[in-house]
Amino acid sequence: MRYVLLGDGQSPHLLKWARALAPQVELWAASSRGFATDFDALVPPGHRLALGTRPDFEGSNAALLRQLPRLAAWLRGVRADWIHAHYLTSHGTLAWAATRFLGVPGRVVGSAWGSDILVTPQRSAVLRWLTGRVLRACALATSDSQVMTNRMRELGAGEVMTFPFGLEDLPPLPAAGQRGDHCFFANRGLEPIYRPQAVLRLFSAIAAAWPDAELVVANDGSLRQALQAQAAALGLASRVRFVGRLSAAEQALQYAQARWYLSLPESDSVSVSVLEAMAQGCIPVLSDLPANRELVRNGDNGLVLDGVGAPANSVLMPALDALLARGEAIAVANHAWVAAHAMFGQAVTVFLARLREIQAAGLR
């Protein structure tokens, strides 16, 4: 199978797809920007095209669209069986236009990443129409949550395969007693969409009830200084540590030491960070989003919070106490769920098998 990945070659997410695909297909790649150095071991330089643009993933991509003739010429030379576009509003538009109008051979498959389906089509009628056209051009599309799959079908998608953008390797479950019962970890971006201010407000309520509670905040973003000031104003400067961006090994250590994982975004599909936390046996405390309810059964293997503010302690703390009493059992159950439902390599193998079926049947 001759297979082209079309996306942002500097994104760790596209690199993750490349690692899963490279052993199973003849892999080529086209990037709207450049390529991360790790691509060198996966896709030979002669099998790559870097367009050198700076795409706007919210939908304004005039510079990227100007590269369409160059991309189409390259794709005609590749003659791929499949052109797999990642992020439908930008790269999906290129794949659709190249095959529909510029004589590029090959079938289109598309992977939705979240905001390209849940946010961008709501921005204008034109973007909604365009997203629908791209989805209808895909012989198969992928989604990482059922809520996003349903939205894709509303927009005109045909066949959609749903699987989490899961883990490449399953970590061992940390030993019982390794984590602190009142230790919390948060690592979403320090940007408004992830609502880190709400994470601090929630932790402030918890800290009032658990005097030894501590929070580690990883990652970085435009709100970092404001969050550090907020922590100080809440009297939490000594109990909240901002550690910045962490390596994979450093992050794994934080997961292993924390009993709790906090993630309260205002919009999200299934989050890889939540899956990582569950695989490490953390108890997730999440915002009330449809995709989060696909992972967490409220009060059973985690907590889903209504609204944007911290709930009253008369409600919050009994819920946390009940979960903490079952902390080790929840750790085992969450680890097992990820092993059974959210391993990325297994999902990609099933996905490729379906593409081969479509290819053999001559379907679009």
C-alpha positions in Angstrom: 0.0 0.0 0.0 1.5 3.3 -1.1 0.4 5.8 1.5 0.8 9.6 1.9 0.5 11.4 5.3 -0.6 15.0 4.7 -0.4 17.3 7.7 1.9 19.3 9.9 5.2 17.4 9.9 6.4 19.3 13.0 3.5 18.0 15.1 4.1 15.2 17.5 0.7 13.9 16.6 1.5 13.3 12.9 4.8 11.8 14.0 2.9 9.3 16.2 0.8 8.3 13.1 4.0 7.9 11.1 5.6 5.6 13.7 2.5 3.4 13.7 2.2 3.3 9.9 5.9 3.0 8.8 6.2 -0.7 9.4 3.0 -1.5 7.6 2.9 0.6 4.4 5.1 2.3 1.9 5.0 5.6 3.6 5.3 9.1 2.0 4.7 12.4 3.8 3.8 16.0 2.8 3.9 18.7 5.4 2.4 22.2 5.4 5.5 23.3 7.3 8.7 21.3 7.7 9.5 18.0 9.4 10.5 17.0 12.9 13.9 15.4 12.9 12.4 12.1 14.1 10.8 11.7 10.6 14.3 10.9 9.2 14.1 7.4 10.6 10.6 6.8 9.3 10.2 8.5 5.9 13.2 8.8 3.5 13.9 12.4 2.3 13.0 11.4 -1.2 9.5 10.4 0.0 8.8 13.8 1.7 7.6 17.2 0.6 7.8 20.3 2.9 5.6 23.2 1.8 7.1 25.6 4.3 3.9 27.5 5.2 2.5 28.5 8.6 -1.1 27.2 8.5 -3.8 28.8 10.5 -5.7 25.9 12.0 -8.8 28.0 12.6 -9.5 28.1 8.9 -7.8 31.0 7.2 -5.3 29.3 5.0 -4.7 31.4 1.9 -0.9 30.8 2.0 -1.4 27.1 2.3 -3.9 27.0 -0.5 -1.4 28.7 -2.8 0.8 25.7 -2.4 -1.9 23.4 -3.9 -0.4 23.2 -7.4 3.0 22.3 -6.0 1.4 19.6 -3.8 -0.7 18.3 -6.6 2.3 17.9 -8.9 4.2 16.0 -6.2 1.2 13.8 -5.5 0.8 13.0 -9.2 4.4 11.7 -9.1 3.8 9.6 -6.0 0.6 8.0 -7.3 -0.5 7.0 -3.8 -3.3 4.5 -3.0 -4.3 6.7 -0.1 -3.8 10.3 0.8 -4.4 10.7 4.6 -5.2 14.3 5.6 -4.9 15.3 9.2 -6.9 18.3 10.4 -9.7 18.5 7.9 -10.2 22.3 7.5 -6.7 22.8 6.3 -4.9 19.7 5.0 -8.3 18.0 4.3 -9.1 20.8 1.9 -5.9 20.3 0.1 -6.5 16.6 -0.4 -10.0 17.1 -1.6 -9.1 19.9 -4.0 -6.1 18.0 -5.4 -8.1 14.8 -6.1 -11.3 16.6 -7.2 -9.9 19.3 -9.4 -6.3 18.7 -10.3 -6.2 15.1 -11.4 -4.4 13.6 -8.5 -4.8 9.8 -8.3 -5.6 8.0 -5.0 -8.4 7.9 -2.5 -8.7 10.4 0.4 -8.9 9.4 4.1 -9.2 12.0 6.8 -8.5 12.3 10.5 -10.4 14.8 12.6 -8.4 16.3 15.5 -11.1 18.1 17.4 -11.5 21.8 16.8 -11.7 21.2 13.0 -15.0 19.5 13.7 -16.2 20.8 17.0 -15.3 24.5 16.6 -14.3 25.6 13.0 -17.5 24.6 11.2 -19.5 26.8 13.6 -17.4 29.9 12.6 -19.1 30.5 9.3 -21.4 28.9 6.7 -18.5 28.7 4.3 -16.4 26.7 6.7 -19.3 24.5 7.5 -19.9 23.8 3.8 -16.2 23.2 3.2 -15.9 20.8 6.1 -18.8 18.9 4.7 -17.3 18.7 1.2 -14.0 17.3 2.7 -15.8 14.7 4.8 -17.9 13.5 1.8 -14.7 13.1 -0.2 -13.2 10.7 2.4 -13.6 7.0 1.7 -13.0 6.6 5.5 -12.6 9.1 8.3 -11.3 8.7 11.8 -12.5 10.2 15.0 -11.2 9.9 18.6 -14.6 10.1 20.4 -18.2 9.2 19.7 -19.3 12.8 20.2 -17.0 13.9 17.4 -18.1 11.0 15.2 -21.7 12.0 15.6 -20.9 15.6 14.7 -18.9 14.4 11.6 -21.9 12.4 10.4 -24.2 15.5 10.9 -21.8 17.4 8.6 -21.9 14.8 5.9 -19.3 12.1 6.7 -19.8 8.6 5.4 -18.0 5.8 7.1 -16.2 6.9 10.3 -14.0 4.7 12.5 -13.9 5.8 16.1 -10.8 5.0 18.3 -8.9 7.1 20.9 -5.7 8.8 19.8 -4.3 6.4 22.4 -1.0 5.3 23.9 1.9 3.8 21.9 3.2 1.9 24.9 1.4 0.8 28.1 3.4 1.9 31.2 3.6 -0.4 34.2 1.2 0.5 36.9 3.1 2.3 39.8 3.4 0.2 42.9 0.8 0.7 45.6 1.9 3.3 48.2 4.1 5.2 45.7 1.7 8.1 45.3 0.6 10.7 47.8 -3.1 10.4 48.5 -3.4 14.2 48.4 -1.1 14.8 45.5 -2.6 16.4 42.3 -1.2 16.8 38.8 -2.3 19.0 35.9 -0.5 19.3 32.5 -2.9 20.8 29.9 -1.7 23.9 28.1 -1.8 27.1 30.2 -4.2 28.7 27.7 -7.8 29.9 28.0 -9.4 26.9 26.3 -8.0 24.6 29.0 -9.3 26.8 31.9 -6.2 26.5 34.1 -7.7 29.2 36.3 -10.6 26.8 37.1 -8.0 24.2 38.0 -6.5 26.5 40.6 -9.9 27.5 42.0 -10.8 23.8 42.4 -7.6 23.0 44.0 -8.0 25.9 46.4 -11.3 24.4 47.6 -9.6 21.0 48.1 -6.6 22.5 49.8 -8.9 24.1 52.4 -10.1 20.6 53.4 -6.8 18.8 52.9 -4.1 20.9 54.5 -1.3 18.7 53.1 -2.7 18.7 49.5 -0.2 19.7 46.8 -0.6 20.5 43.1 2.0 20.2 40.3 1.2 22.2 37.2 3.2 21.2 34.1 3.3 22.7 30.6 3.4 26.3 29.7 1.4 29.0 27.9 0.3 32.6 27.8 -1.5 32.4 31.2 1.5 31.2 33.2 2.3 34.5 35.0 -1.3 35.2 35.7 -1.7 31.8 37.2 1.3 32.2 39.4 -0.2 35.4 40.7 -3.6 33.7 41.2 -2.0 30.9 43.2 -0.3 33.5 45.4 -3.5 35.5 45.8 -5.3 32.3 46.9 -2.5 31.6 49.5 -1.3 28.6 47.6 2.2 29.7 46.5 3.9 27.1 48.7 1.4 24.3 47.6 1.3 24.8 43.9 4.5 24.1 41.8 4.8 25.3 38.2 7.3 23.1 36.6 7.0 24.1 32.9 7.3 21.6 30.0 8.5 18.2 31.0 10.1 15.3 29.1 8.2 12.1 28.7 10.1 10.5 31.5 9.7 13.5 33.8 5.9 13.5 33.1 5.6 9.8 33.8 7.2 10.4 37.2 4.6 13.1 38.0 1.8 10.8 37.0 3.2 8.0 39.1 3.5 10.2 42.2 0.0 11.8 41.9 -3.2 10.2 43.1 -5.3 12.7 41.2 -5.3 14.2 37.7 -7.1 17.5 37.0 -8.2 18.6 33.5 -11.0 21.1 33.1 -11.1 22.4 29.5 -14.1 24.2 28.0 -13.9 22.1 24.8 -12.2 18.8 24.1 -12.4 15.4 22.5 -10.7 12.4 24.1 -7.5 13.7 25.5 -4.2 11.8 25.3 -3.2 13.3 28.6 -6.2 11.9 30.3 -5.5 8.5 28.8 -1.9 8.7 30.0 -3.1 9.6 33.5 -5.5 6.7 33.6 -2.8 4.3 32.4 -0.6 5.4 35.3 -3.5 4.8 37.7 -4.4 8.4 38.5 -8.0 9.2 39.4 -9.2 11.8 36.8 -11.2 14.8 37.8 -12.6 16.3 34.6 -14.9 19.0 33.2 -18.3 17.8 32.1 -17.8 17.2 28.4 -19.3 14.4 26.3 -15.9 13.0 25.4 -14.9 12.9 29.1 -18.0 10.9 29.9 -16.8 8.3 27.4 -13.8 7.8 29.7 -15.1 8.4 33.2 -18.1 7.0 34.9 -18.8 9.7 37.4 -18.2 8.6 41.0 -16.9 5.2 39.8 -13.5 5.6 38.2 -13.2 9.4 38.5 -15.2 12.6 38.9 -16.9 14.7 36.3 -17.7 18.2 37.5 -20.7 20.2 36.4 -20.3 23.9 35.6 -17.2 26.0 35.5 -16.7 26.8 39.2 -15.6 24.5 42.0 -18.6 22.8 43.6 -19.4 23.4 47.3 -17.1 21.4 49.6 -20.1 19.7 51.1 -20.5 18.0 47.7 -16.9 17.9 46.5 -15.1 16.5 49.4 -17.4 13.5 50.1 -17.1 12.6 46.5 -13.3 12.8 46.6 -13.2 10.9 49.9 -15.3 8.0 48.4 -13.0 7.8 45.4 -9.8 7.9 47.6 -11.1 5.0 49.7 -11.0 2.9 46.5 -7.9 4.5 45.0 -5.9 1.4 44.4 -8.8 -0.5 42.9 -9.5 2.5 40.6 -5.8 2.6 39.6 -6.0 -1.0 38.5 -9.3 -0.6 36.7 -8.2 2.5 34.8 -4.9 0.9 33.7 -6.8 -2.1 32.5 -9.3 0.0 30.5 -6.6 1.8 28.6 -4.9 -1.5 27.8 -8.1 -2.9 26.4 -9.5 0.2 24.6 -6.8 2.9 24.0 -3.7 1.4 22.5 -2.9 3.3 19.3 -0.9 0.7 17.4 -3.7 -1.9 17.7 -6.2 0.6 16.5 -4.1 1.6 13.5 -3.7 -2.0 12.4 -7.5 -2.4 12.4 -7.8 0.9 10.5 -5.4 -0.3 7.8 -7.2 -3.6 7.5 -10.4 -1.7 6.7 -8.6 0.4 4.1 -7.4 -2.8 2.4 -11.0 -4.0 2.4 -12.2 -0.8 0.8 -9.4 -0.9 -1.7 -10.1 -4.5 -2.7 -13.8 -3.8 -3.1 -13.1 -0.7 -5.3 -15.3 1.4 -2.9 -15.0 5.1 -2.2 
